Structure formats: C-alpha cells, structure tokens
Amino acid sequence: DELAANIAGHLDTLAGFPEAKPLVDAVRDYYGHANAWLDISEDLLDGVVEGAIDRWDPIDTIILGTPVAGKGKVEAARTLEIQPHANAAVLKIVVDGVINGNTVGRRGVAEIASHTLTRFRTEKSLVVRPSGFELLPTVCEARTQTIESSVTAKKPGLRGRIIERVARRRSHEVRSAADEESSQHARGRLLKAVDDEAETLVNRLNRAAILPMLLIAYATGGGQIEIYSERRVLRIGAIVEIGRASCRERV
C-alpha cells in the first residue's frame, strides 16, 4: 500500500507537466492491472437459472407431406455453466431433456397414430464484457425415434383393411426419413423456445448478480475494469490504485 501511494503521488505530480504525459501514460499502462477482484461462483449463477421443465407443448406440423397434430410432454433440466475465456466471461445456459410425443397423421382416409421420443440438448451462450453483453446463436441437437405406431382406416370392410395394410407398409418404409424430418422440426421448435426464453433468463442473471458486481467494480475502479472466466468462476477486476497488491472477494 505504501508503494502504491508513492507511485500514485509521483504520477499525480508528473501529470501536471504536459511534457511528462507519455511517461505518465506508460507507467499507468504498465502498473495499471486490476488489483481488486470479485469472484462470482457458478453455484450462485446456476441458482438463478436452474430448474426443471415439465410441460405439454402442441405439435402441429407436416412430415413427408402428411399433416401431423398432437402434443408433446417436455421433461428437461436447465443448468448454467461458466466457460473459461481469457478476455471475457462466457456463461452457457444448457437444457437437457426429452419430448414424449403423441400425434396423429392423416393422409386420405388413413390415420397413423404415433408415439415418438425426442432426446435433445440446447445451449445458449452469453458473453459478458466491460462494454456490455452479447448473446450467441443457440446450438441445438435433437434426435427423434418412433417408439410405436398404428394405422386405422375410416372405411369399413375389405376396402378398409386393404387401406390399412398399404398404409402400414408405407409407414414402415419411410420411418427413418420421417424420424429425421421430425428431428429437424423438433430442433426448430426448440430453438424458438430457447430464444424466446433467453432474454428473460439473461435479464434475471443480470439483475441478480452480474450488474450489481459490475457497478461495484466501476465505482471502485473509476471505470477501469477487467472481466474473464475460469472453470466455474466469473471474475470481475477493478484498478483500485496503481501498484497496490491484489485482493479478492468471492460470492
């Protein structure tokens, strides 16, 4: 602290001489590292966004030219991960889960009832810098598998049985293609759902933890702050006084 006071005092004196500006700037740049740090733990931030998702979503789409409607039960868990980054803090909101879908497809007089299972994982990253926030595009992986299906025809008698037999064979032949197209549609629905929810989650994170810490850092460091992240820790640093030894607080 005595060294810091001496350096700061000499710099303040030299700053009064215009010809000394290059020297003052050089010394401040060399010694002006952040020396007061606030560490925000992943556990604290995870507590803001974590939670279980358990809801029914409507399904209304077209698979291989066949209109399909029904509903899907979404069961998932939302967590937050802090990703290491040298020049910013990267927070990743992860949702892992499954969708149990029950749908009916109608083509002509044939109806195909299906039970599908979609396993998915979505990731939405938030980059925090002293200049502000940046939301990166959502990443989503989804894979749909048909667990069970049945075919019925609206026609009675022999004609109805023929229609059912043909539709059942056709359904079996195109199952892989139908599952792939269903996966693509599920990804589209999941991406929209995550993007719609992201702003709310980011605002919640900002109000609960990030913004208060940034305000403390700005007030402490006179507007000069640094931000980076390590595994499970977000670090916000401020320059309290040039040359002063570092101190650290964890929340």
Salt bridges, closest charged atoms under 4 A:
ASP1 OD1 - ARG244 NE 3.39
ASP12 OD1 - ARG28 NH2 3.55
ASP25 OD2 - LYS21 NZ 2.68
ASP39 OD2 - ARG235 NE 3.06
ASP39 OD1 - ARG248 NH1 3.15
GLU42 OE2 - ARG232 NH1 2.65
ASP43 OD1 - ARG232 NH2 2.80
ASP54 OD1 - LYS73 NZ 2.53
ASP57 OD1 - ARG55 NE 3.00
GLU81 OE2 - ARG121 NH2 3.98
ASP96 OD2 - ARG121 NH1 2.75
GLU111 OE2 - ARG106 NE 2.99
GLU111 OE2 - LYS154 NZ 3.65
GLU123 OE1 - LYS92 NZ 3.35
GLU123 OE2 - ARG121 NE 2.87
GLU134 OE1 - ARG129 NH1 3.14
GLU164 OE1 - ARG168 NH2 3.91
GLU180 OE1 - ARG143 NH1 2.56
GLU180 OE2 - ARG187 NH2 3.80
GLU181 OE2 - HIS185 NE2 3.70
ASP195 OD1 - LYS124 NZ 2.95
ASP196 OD2 - LYS192 NZ 2.87
GLU197 OE2 - ARG78 NH2 2.68
GLU230 OE1 - ARG235 NH1 2.29
GLU241 OE1 - ARG244 NH2 2.79
